[in-house]
Amino acid sequence: MTAKTSTLGPESKGIEPPQYCAPTKECLAVRLQTVENTCNQPQGLYEPIVCTKGHYCPRPGDQRYICPAKHYCPLGTESPVKCGPLSVCPSGSSREFHLDGFVVALVLDIILLIIIFVPLHLRVHKLDFKRYRQDSQSSSEEDLEAAARPTFLSMPSDHETDYPNISIIYQDITFELSESTRPLVSSISGSIQRGMLCGILGPSGAGKTTLMRLLMGKLEPTKGIVEVNGMQTTLSRLKKLTGYVPSDDILPSHLTVYETILHACRVRGPRKWSDEQRSVATQSIMQSLGILHIQHQLVGDQVMSLISSGQRKRVSIAMELIAAPMMLFLDEPTSGLDSTTAMALIDLLKKISETGVIVVCILHQPRQEIFDALDHVMLMADGMQLYEGSPGEAAGYFCSQGFDIPKDANPADCLLDIAASKARSASPHIGTVNMAQQLARMWEQQQCIQHEAIQHTKDKTESNDLSRDIVVDLEHTAALRGASWLRQVQYSHVRAMKQQLRQPISLLLEIAVGGVAGLLIGLGLYSNKGMHFQGVYLTPFEMLSSAVDYSTVPKIGNMITLAIALAASAPGVSTFGDEKSLYWREAAAGHRRSAYFTAKVLATIPRMALSSLHFTSFYAILATPSINFWLLYVLVLLYFYCVYGLASAVSVAVKRENGALLAMILCLIIGAFGGYAPMLSNVQSWHLEWLWRMCPGTWLTEAYFDLVLKRVEHLYDVHAAAAWTGFSLGRTSLDVLMILVIGTFYRALTFVGLVYFDRDKQR
Ligand SMILES: Nc1ncnc2c1ncn2[C@@H]1O[C@H](COP(=O)(O)OP(=O)(O)OP(=O)(O)O)[C@@H](O)[C@H]1O
């Protein structure tokens, strides 16, 4: 039998009319397979066959030629398809081996490795040098008091940092949680004047931090008032002028000491400072706090700190001092410091307060010199106030209550013993049971006299319109503080990029996981040799059709979405989940939340781009899909964008330890709802298509389906395939747009979550 070669295509015409003959047994076996199910031989004299793979059959379709080099010819090719400039396509190719992705990825990988490892190499030398300097300076560091000369005061002068006459008055403030049985802070009154160094003392759990948060305006008292110069609820509006050093040293990870402080200066410092002034101010603060010699040392991260806890504390304090605050609140600034360094720090705080700044700090067991350096002391126990006033008069007051305070003892220790009910009073009015309560009552009585003094101060303040003008001026100054939104985006973006590059293992691992995911799917499809779809031939050749394969393409879409969910959900969670506490600290300090969010999102784009490039490269070289490589890359990148977005949204809503798992489950779900199993046509019959359309997996699968079918629409009835699967054809742009919209929606959710979850921690 002489075989007559023919081809199928829109214009294909055989010399003889097509005639279908029942296939031979062998051919039938091939035809009933779902892959490569086309016989290479016609089964009858007049039966046409599809132009075989690796060949092309130009019209009228009675000649078959080998596919030329740099081209490829899949089944039924009429004219060879040109391969990309970097693709491997020898003569007789039926598919294209895309090398574009590999070449671009290789170039980018080399650049990335240079960016990561060259600075690291330089840093090693720098650190050796620093270590040498550190050794040579260690003796001078011991004399921190000398180092703590008020270099802070020599920071670039600015009229914004001329400290106005501010006073804080708080009266009868009480704070209780709805679920707690007793108030955390109860009926506390007093005042803090300009230039005071004020200490809050008390045993653990006494309510010191709660009181400080009330004074700063971070908490609203359930009763009582806090006023600044006679105006209520002003402190929260002055947060850009208020420095707060939390007890746990929350620092950005993977930056040097200098970069950490400079960042705070850039974002929060007076706007008109030049870069040089900021650098001088940063150096100045570091010198004052005795951390200049470790300025190029990385601070490490929350898991592994690379500087000592005392140094971390000082970096944390420097982050606040650099913003030139007018009120400075410090929660246990001396914890983790040796007594000499602690004293030097208090000495520095004293000098800062002498410039007019209000400085309030919570102190645990201050040594006598520290206690004596204070201008004002508050003693608390069980949320109650036992004493408020001059430290010099504290001993006299408690002696008058029957307590024995030896002259040579540290009064701070005696006061703490009293507050902890560890001391005995000779007074018959004070027993050992509920001692704190009795002392608080005594103090309340005593306060009647003080109350008049406070009232007097208040009246004086209220009568003076000037002091209100000061507050209005302060609010104006606060509004002008800090970098503009765009600048904040820039600074935070640079910081985020540095942080990423300084964690090379996690960055490279993430990129490698992307590559491995693509490789595994590609391997699974390798045996298909690029044949991912088989449909019913177009008229008049329907009779030649064999087993159709409509489901492989949706299945590939499904595999891609699930693989990306596994590869990208964990890094997506870490974007915001890893530094929530830092975000809270910065938001509370007046950093623009939207600027931080935008910067972080922008910083994830390069790593997503690299991950998806590796994914697509491996997938494309093994699976050889007959679609444009870069179009496929865009689809994969957009899906990474969605998974990152959803994982970020999850990470802001749940605890860190639950984030990774929950994000992965949700990402697998949105991937599984991709229209493969159950097939989208079934979903449509259940009237649930809207639910599937809310998941980006459906849009990705539809786009992929459309791109694959576009290449074979001259051969097969693609509309029959679309009807069977339920996917629409010819709207790739809409599919792409919808994936982008869903990814952006997830980011919008993330931002809303960032702002609205844990709001009290951002105040
Ligand atoms: N969010 C909260 N929910 C319930 N109780 C709280 C909360 N915050 C604080 N408390 C309780 O309020 C009391 C005062 O806490 P606070 O942190 O103000 O004490 P503190 O004097 O600063 O303690 P420490 O010196 O140990 O830091 C404690 O008994 C604490 O358990």
Ligand as a Chemical Component Dictionary entry (heavy atoms), coordinates in Angstrom:
data_LIG
# 
_chem_comp.id                   LIG 
_chem_comp.type                 NON-POLYMER 
_chem_comp.pdbx_formal_charge   0 
_chem_comp.three_letter_code    LIG 
# 
loop_
_chem_comp_atom.comp_id 
_chem_comp_atom.atom_id 
_chem_comp_atom.alt_atom_id 
_chem_comp_atom.type_symbol 
_chem_comp_atom.charge 
_chem_comp_atom.model_Cartn_x 
_chem_comp_atom.model_Cartn_y 
_chem_comp_atom.model_Cartn_z 
_chem_comp_atom.pdbx_ordinal 
LIG N1  N1  N 0 -2.794 43.016 78.640 1  
LIG C1  C1  C 0 -2.890 42.603 79.911 2  
LIG N2  N2  N 0 -3.856 41.756 80.268 3  
LIG C2  C2  C 0 -3.986 41.344 81.531 4  
LIG N3  N3  N 0 -3.172 41.742 82.536 5  
LIG C3  C3  C 0 -2.188 42.573 82.240 6  
LIG C4  C4  C 0 -1.979 43.063 80.904 7  
LIG N4  N4  N 0 -0.915 43.874 80.931 8  
LIG C5  C5  C 0 -0.471 43.899 82.201 9  
LIG N5  N5  N 0 -1.220 43.118 82.968 10 
LIG C6  C6  C 0 -1.077 42.924 84.415 11 
LIG O1  O1  O 0 -1.014 44.200 84.988 12 
LIG C7  C7  C 0 -0.089 44.227 86.017 13 
LIG C8  C8  C 0 0.908  45.348 85.810 14 
LIG O2  O2  O 0 1.673  45.051 84.665 15 
LIG P1  P1  P 0 2.884  45.976 84.254 16 
LIG O3  O3  O 0 3.515  45.383 83.064 17 
LIG O4  O4  O 0 2.406  47.365 84.158 18 
LIG O5  O5  O 0 3.834  45.806 85.514 19 
LIG P2  P2  P 0 5.324  46.244 85.724 20 
LIG O6  O6  O 0 5.395  46.899 87.026 21 
LIG O7  O7  O 0 5.809  47.019 84.563 22 
LIG O8  O8  O 0 6.039  44.839 85.783 23 
LIG P3  P3  P 0 7.542  44.459 85.421 24 
LIG O9  O9  O 0 8.411  45.252 86.288 25 
LIG O10 O10 O 0 7.597  43.003 85.737 26 
LIG O11 O11 O 0 7.707  44.767 83.966 27 
LIG C9  C9  C 0 0.555  42.862 86.074 28 
LIG O12 O12 O 0 -0.032 42.141 87.129 29 
LIG C10 C10 C 0 0.219  42.252 84.765 30 
LIG O13 O13 O 0 0.050  40.869 84.888 31 
# 
loop_
_chem_comp_bond.comp_id 
_chem_comp_bond.atom_id_1 
_chem_comp_bond.atom_id_2 
_chem_comp_bond.value_order 
_chem_comp_bond.pdbx_ordinal 
LIG N1  C1  SING 1  
LIG C1  N2  SING 2  
LIG C1  C4  DOUB 3  
LIG N2  C2  DOUB 4  
LIG C2  N3  SING 5  
LIG N3  C3  DOUB 6  
LIG C3  C4  SING 7  
LIG C3  N5  SING 8  
LIG C4  N4  SING 9  
LIG N4  C5  DOUB 10 
LIG C5  N5  SING 11 
LIG N5  C6  SING 12 
LIG C6  O1  SING 13 
LIG C6  C10 SING 14 
LIG O1  C7  SING 15 
LIG C7  C8  SING 16 
LIG C7  C9  SING 17 
LIG C8  O2  SING 18 
LIG O2  P1  SING 19 
LIG P1  O3  DOUB 20 
LIG P1  O4  SING 21 
LIG P1  O5  SING 22 
LIG O5  P2  SING 23 
LIG P2  O6  DOUB 24 
LIG P2  O7  SING 25 
LIG P2  O8  SING 26 
LIG O8  P3  SING 27 
LIG P3  O9  DOUB 28 
LIG P3  O10 SING 29 
LIG P3  O11 SING 30 
LIG C9  O12 SING 31 
LIG C9  C10 SING 32 
LIG C10 O13 SING 33 
# 
